[in-house]
């Protein structure tokens, strides 16, 4: 038994983390430069990288911080970690690990007077694809996945908004990554693909569009809806109805009017149901959320949100909305954003939101959608190479009311994406059965994904 335990701890990458009991867990530089890098092939193998798997000091420190907040017993800790390792784990909305920028290349673009859009596109591309070709970043990428114990991320693979070309850019980055790194992380297009990834000790991305693609020609309702099916064919399996602001579908969560779904928005929900795309109201206003849930004929979700009864925030959902979501057979995913969680804003606060849903609505209606990612430990070093660009205007989507909540590094670090195993430990502490925990870790996400496609 002890040998098995040591093997498990070594596999999860937690070796070296000391427990209370003293046990050990064991413009551009040139366009040709850019395209040259994009068209290269990796000069290293996945086998070589897996042999080098190790947990860095940053991951260790964040783990210790969260563990010290939870204060699990030795038995709770060991059981939770082992359960996590043996479970299918799905982030109901989040981001795979991000690479550091190539600071020198970004700085060269700034000095060459590249536009702010060029810089934004370059940085986004690097953060989402650089590990395909850069060995050091690939090691970081794989280490973070292994430390988290996450099998699949329902990945934000579309930029906020409804413009078709804008949504395609981010989708292209994640398609490229899963195409080039399919022996480690693949695009999943059915729930069975996610389950297969776990069996094969691989990882998967299940794509969320982060917006309903609209040509915005306004010829007819049917014409405006046609890209929902096209993006479904490209692999998108979930879409936000709105993002903070009002759009033609309905009011976002930051709009004071709270006006609900438009007539066109009702047509969008029906078309998403027909095609097989999960309706997500995480960033929608409360009335929009309620009306979408009342209308949807398939399970729908608030993929990364919080509970208004625990902490009222524009990104939270009140009980009547959660009940309406539950009545569809859907779930609310609890996120890891301190100011949305309120209170202590740390891993223990997140547990309170999960527990509220379990006790009031049932464990079949809650998941964990972190809304965060792991960022390469080399990011700070690379960022120092980048000149500070002239500050721009606040972007359109960033409609956030001022508040006096102050996040601390301790809050954020306790809910680091690589601390996923401790999310499971926290649920063990709350007395949940293994079956209930596995339902929250992935069972609810799989059920809703199946229902969308049925």
Secondary structure, 3 states (H helix, E strand, C coil): CHHHHHHHHHHHCCCCCECCCCCECCCCCCHHHHHHHHCCCCCCCHHHHHHCCCCCHHHHHHHHHHHHHHCCCHHHHHHHHHHHHHCCCEEEEECCCECCCCHHHHHHHHHCCCCHHHHHHHHHHHHHHHHHCCHHHHHHHHHHHHHHCCCEEEEECCCCCCEHHHHHHHHHHHHHHHHHCCCCEEECCCHHHHHHHHHCCCEEEEEECCCCCECCCCCCHHHHHHHHHHHHHCCEEEEECCCCCCCCCECECCCCCCCCECHHHHHHHHHHHHHCCEEECCCECHHHHHHHHHHCCCCCEEEEEEECCCCCCCCEECHHHHHHHHHHCCEEEECCCHHHHCCCCCHHHHHHHHHHHHHHHCHHHEEECCCCCCECCCHHHHHCCCCCCCCCCCCCCCCCCCCCCCCCHHHHHHCCHHHHHHHHHHHHHCCCCHHHHHHHHHHHHHHHHHHHHC
